[in-house]
Amino acid sequence: MRPSVMFAPRCVIKLRKVVMRVVLDTNILLSALITRGTPPDQLYEEWRHGRFDLAPAERQLEELNRVSRRPFFWRDLNLARLGE
């Protein structure tokens, strides 16, 4: 007796890319905008290339808004970089 052979229907499985969600400290985010080539800047570049998603909290966004209005921040900011 020959064993019966069953053929499963062809299935297409789409693999979903899993992207890590990261919460970065406000100082890290602001430092990334001020100075190139530093570890905060490297994190910024990794985010820009889609290596992870930022997962900011509402409180953090409020802090970014408040701190980014301080004069020292604008003095040190590389304005040419804002358009990237």
Secondary structure as UniProt FT lines:
FT   STRAND          20..22
FT   HELIX           26..34
FT   TURN            36..37
FT   HELIX           39..48
FT   TURN            49..50
FT   STRAND          52..54
FT   HELIX           58..67
FT   TURN            68..69
FT   HELIX           71..76
FT   HELIX           79..83
//
